[in-house]
Amino acid sequence: MKDIQNEVKKIREFIELQSVLSKEVLTLAELSLYLGQSKSSIYKLTSKRKIPFYTTPGGAKCYFRKSEIDNWIFKNKVIPVDQVDQEVESYLGRTNKFQGS
C-alpha cells in the first residue's frame, strides 16, 4: 500500500510540474517547484533583490516571469577549468605574451 501511495505522489508532482512548465507567469509556490528550491530560499532572494520578480500593489504577492528566471539562471554560468585553460592559452598565443621554454 505504501508503494502505491508513493507512486501516486510522484504522479501528482509530475502533473504539477507539467502545469508549471506550460505557464509564463509563476507564483512563489510554482517557482519553488520549478527551481526545486524551498519557498524560504526564494523569499530571501526576493528580499535581497537578487532575482527578478513582480509584486501586486502593496506587495502582498510575488510573481515571476519564467523567461526572466531562465535568463537569470543562465547568466550565472560556471566555466569548467579546462575551458579556462584553453582560453588562456589561446589568448596568450594570439598576443605573443607567452614565451615557451
DRENRO-417163 format. One record per residue (C-alpha): residue number from 1; x, y negated, z. Coordinates in steps of 0.5 Angstrom, whole numbers. Example, Ala and Ser with C-alpha at 12.3 -4.5 7.8 and 13.67 -1.06 7.14 Angstrom:
DRENRO-417163
<pos:1	px:25	py:9	pz:16>
<pos:2	px:27	py:2	pz:14>
***
This chain:
DRENRO-417163
<pos:1	px:0	py:0	pz:0>
<pos:2	px:6	py:-5	pz:2>
<pos:3	px:9	py:-4	pz:-5>
<pos:4	px:2	py:-5	pz:-9>
<pos:5	px:2	py:-12	pz:-4>
<pos:6	px:9	py:-14	pz:-6>
<pos:7	px:7	py:-13	pz:-14>
<pos:8	px:1	py:-17	pz:-13>
<pos:9	px:5	py:-22	pz:-10>
<pos:10	px:10	py:-22	pz:-16>
<pos:11	px:5	py:-22	pz:-21>
<pos:12	px:2	py:-28	pz:-18>
<pos:13	px:8	py:-32	pz:-17>
<pos:14	px:10	py:-30	pz:-24>
<pos:15	px:3	py:-33	pz:-26>
<pos:16	px:4	py:-40	pz:-22>
<pos:17	px:11	py:-41	pz:-26>
<pos:18	px:8	py:-40	pz:-33>
<pos:19	px:3	py:-45	pz:-31>
<pos:20	px:8	py:-50	pz:-28>
<pos:21	px:12	py:-49	pz:-35>
<pos:22	px:7	py:-51	pz:-39>
<pos:23	px:6	py:-58	pz:-35>
<pos:24	px:10	py:-64	pz:-37>
<pos:25	px:8	py:-67	pz:-30>
<pos:26	px:9	py:-64	pz:-24>
<pos:27	px:7	py:-64	pz:-16>
<pos:28	px:12	py:-63	pz:-11>
<pos:29	px:10	py:-56	pz:-10>
<pos:30	px:10	py:-55	pz:-17>
<pos:31	px:17	py:-58	pz:-18>
<pos:32	px:19	py:-54	pz:-12>
<pos:33	px:17	py:-47	pz:-15>
<pos:34	px:20	py:-50	pz:-22>
<pos:35	px:27	py:-51	pz:-19>
<pos:36	px:27	py:-45	pz:-14>
<pos:37	px:28	py:-50	pz:-8>
<pos:38	px:25	py:-52	pz:-2>
<pos:39	px:20	py:-58	pz:-1>
<pos:40	px:24	py:-61	pz:4>
<pos:41	px:30	py:-61	pz:0>
<pos:42	px:26	py:-64	pz:-6>
<pos:43	px:24	py:-70	pz:-1>
<pos:44	px:31	py:-71	pz:1>
<pos:45	px:33	py:-72	pz:-6>
<pos:46	px:27	py:-77	pz:-7>
<pos:47	px:28	py:-81	pz:0>
<pos:48	px:36	py:-82	pz:-3>
<pos:49	px:33	py:-83	pz:-10>
<pos:50	px:38	py:-78	pz:-13>
<pos:51	px:32	py:-75	pz:-17>
<pos:52	px:27	py:-79	pz:-22>
<pos:53	px:20	py:-79	pz:-19>
<pos:54	px:14	py:-83	pz:-19>
<pos:55	px:9	py:-85	pz:-14>
<pos:56	px:2	py:-86	pz:-13>
<pos:57	px:0	py:-93	pz:-11>
<pos:58	px:2	py:-93	pz:-4>
<pos:59	px:7	py:-88	pz:-5>
<pos:60	px:3	py:-82	pz:-2>
<pos:61	px:4	py:-77	pz:-7>
<pos:62	px:10	py:-76	pz:-11>
<pos:63	px:10	py:-74	pz:-19>
<pos:64	px:16	py:-71	pz:-23>
<pos:65	px:16	py:-71	pz:-31>
<pos:66	px:19	py:-64	pz:-33>
<pos:67	px:23	py:-67	pz:-38>
<pos:68	px:27	py:-72	pz:-34>
<pos:69	px:28	py:-67	pz:-29>
<pos:70	px:31	py:-62	pz:-34>
<pos:71	px:36	py:-68	pz:-36>
<pos:72	px:37	py:-70	pz:-29>
<pos:73	px:40	py:-62	pz:-28>
<pos:74	px:44	py:-62	pz:-35>
<pos:75	px:47	py:-68	pz:-34>
<pos:76	px:51	py:-65	pz:-28>
<pos:77	px:55	py:-60	pz:-32>
<pos:78	px:61	py:-57	pz:-29>
<pos:79	px:66	py:-56	pz:-34>
<pos:80	px:70	py:-49	pz:-33>
<pos:81	px:77	py:-49	pz:-31>
<pos:82	px:80	py:-46	pz:-38>
<pos:83	px:76	py:-51	pz:-42>
<pos:84	px:79	py:-57	pz:-38>
<pos:85	px:86	py:-54	pz:-39>
<pos:86	px:84	py:-53	pz:-47>
<pos:87	px:82	py:-61	pz:-47>
<pos:88	px:88	py:-63	pz:-43>
<pos:89	px:93	py:-59	pz:-48>
<pos:90	px:89	py:-62	pz:-54>
<pos:91	px:90	py:-69	pz:-51>
<pos:92	px:97	py:-68	pz:-50>
<pos:93	px:98	py:-65	pz:-56>
<pos:94	px:95	py:-71	pz:-60>
<pos:95	px:98	py:-77	pz:-56>
<pos:96	px:105	py:-73	pz:-56>
<pos:97	px:106	py:-75	pz:-49>
<pos:98	px:107	py:-67	pz:-47>
<pos:99	px:114	py:-65	pz:-48>
<pos:100	px:115	py:-58	pz:-48>
<pos:101	px:121	py:-54	pz:-45>
***
